[in-house]
């Protein structure tokens, strides 16, 4: 594998999991704000699954950054796909809290016995976003597992 291939892969995080639930159940878990807050462990303020809707998450501040993640819904296809921008950080910060301008896409696909959920968080600029990439790589694995657990409660 060449360095260019490694770097290209390092710009996106992808997590793929199949759950024994209908797409409608997974979708509800993904778009109800009170359930979102549980799987992502941040409260979405102002979220609605409507293209153009702007909302925020809050996390730990760092340096010049106040910890606010600014998001805007880019795409909505009920029971199939949700995509939104994920922007935060500050240009003066290095490491945690560096400027981040990325996109989160959640795709649902019906499969035998359930639904495949694929989460792709793309747009990481390396090396600037190396800390965010590293932290969120493991973080999204946990998020996807929690989506499945919470969807199981809704089924």
Secondary structure, 3 states (H helix, E strand, C coil): CCHHHHHHHCCEEEEEEEECCCHHHHHHHHHCHHHHHHHHCCCCECCCCCCCCEEEEECCCECCECCEEEEEEEEEECCCEEEEEEEECECCCCCCCECEEEEEEEEEEEECCEEEEEEEEECCCCCCCHHHHHHHHHHHHHHHHHHHHHHHHHC
